[in-house]
Amino acid sequence: MTQQNSDYLNLWPTTLYKSTFEVDEDMIISAMQKEIHQSIYDLSLKYFDDYLKEVIGISLYDYKGYRLDSWINRYENTDMEYHTHNGSQLSAVFYLVVEGDGGEITFYDPRFFAARGYDMNFRKLHSNFVLKPSSGDFVIFPSFLYHSVKISKGFKISIPVDLFLFNDN
């Protein structure tokens, strides 16, 4: 009998990138004034480009154009429903201030109902990813990925950023 080469393959890859950045007072002051500090845009472009090169094998600058949309979430004792960031290709969340408990972001397995019919021994193949953020954390993910935020029991400021890529003029 001839032995064949074998590999384990991730057939449903969905790559998240989690890292940290240095939060400075100017970023927080800007957010409190309902403005987004330029450094958040600069970080977004750098890390979106890094993500695209690592995961897709192309650069942000290989596209004919791009657009960033962002907003400020300031919340306490609030949660966020199950949603995606429709229309964009990549999304990021930068956490400026995280105080108190709660506020975890849950990313859901994009293969809807893939776990149906499997016993509990297979559950880890279909598990969701939960991130408990701290001040200075950020995460990048494909915008199609459903996610939600658990109720926050403390003050939090986060800045989501969506990347829209364009190949036509």
N, C-alpha and C positions, 0 to 999 in steps of 0.2 A: 504494500500500500504506500502510495506517495503522499508525503505530507505537504499540504498547501500552505502558502503564506496567508496569515489571517490578521485582520485589523479590526478594532472596535471603531465604529464611525458614529459621530454625532450627526444624525440625519435631520435633526430639527434645531440647528444652531440659532440661538438668539443671544448675542453677546452684549453683556452689560459691562461698563467700565466704571469703577468706583475709585476715587482718589480724594485727595485733600488739597486745599488751597489756603493761603493765608488771608484771613479776613482782617481788614484794617478799618479803623474808625470812619474813614471817609465813605466806605461802602455802606456802612450802617446808617450814617447820617443821610446819605443820598436816598436810601430806601425809606427812611422815616419821612423824607420830604417827597416821597412818591416819584423818585427819579432813580434810574439805574446807572450806577457808576460805570464809566468807560472801561475800567479794568475788567468788569464782568464780560463785556463784549469781546475784549482782547483774549481773555481766558477761553471763552466759548470758541472762538475761531481756532485758537491753537489746539485745543483738545478735540474739537470736531475733526480737524484735519488729521491729527494723530490717530483717532479712532478709524476714520475712513481708510487711512494707509494700512493700518494693522489688520482690520477686519475685512475690508472690501478690496484692498490692493490698489486704491486710487487716491489722489489728493483732492481736497476741496477745490483746489485751484485748477483741476482738470476740467471742471464744469465751466460753462460760459458765464454763469452768474449764480448768485445765492442771495438769500435774504434771511435775516434773523428777526424773529418776533420774540418779545419777552414781556414779562409783567412781574409785579411784585405781589407775593402772598404774605400778608401779615395776619396772623390768626392766633386765637387762643380758644380752647374748648370748642374746636371745630374739626370736622373731618371733611374728606373729599370723596365723592362717589367714584365708582368704577368708570374709567374713561380712557380714551386714547388722545393723541394729538394729531387729529386728522389733517391730512394735506402736506405735512412736513415729513422729511425723511428721518431726521434724528432729533432727539430731544435731550435736554439736560436739565438738572435741577441743582442749583447752588444754594447751600444752606448757610445763611449769614449768622442767624441767631437761633439756637435751639436751647430752650430752657424747659425744665420740667419733664414729666413723663409723657409717653404717647407720641403720636405724630409719625409712627412708622409708615413707610411706603411699601406696599405689597405689589410685586410684579407677578402677573398670572401667566401660567403656561399658555402659549398662544395656540396650542393644538386643542381646541375646544372639545370637551368630552372624550379626550383620548384615554382617560382612566376608566371609562365606563366598561364594566364587565370584568375588570381585574380585581383580584383579592388584595388585601391590605399589604401583602408582601411586595407588591409592585408600586406602591404609593410613591416611593421616593423617585421613581422615574417620571412622575407627573407633579412634583411638588412646586409650589410657588416660592418665590424668593422674597424675603422680608428684610428690609434695610431699616435699622434704627439709626437715623442720622444724628450727627453731632455738628456743632458749629464748625464750619470750614470743610465739611464734606461736600462732594458733588458726585453725581452719577450721570452717565450718558447711556442712552438706550434707543433702539429703533422706535420711531413714533407710533408704529402700529401696535406696540405692546400695551395691553390693557394693564392699568394700575389703579390703585386707590390709596388713600391716606387715612389711617386710623385716627380716632379723636385725639386731639392734642390737649394735654393737661398742663400747659405752660405756654408762654409766649414764644412764637416762632416767626422768623422772617425767612422766606425762601424766594429764589428768583428762578422760575422756569424759563428756558430759552429753547425755541424751536428753530431748526435749520431747514430752509426750503432751498433745494438745489434745482438749477435750470440748465438744460442742454440746448434750448433753442434761443434765438435772439429775442 
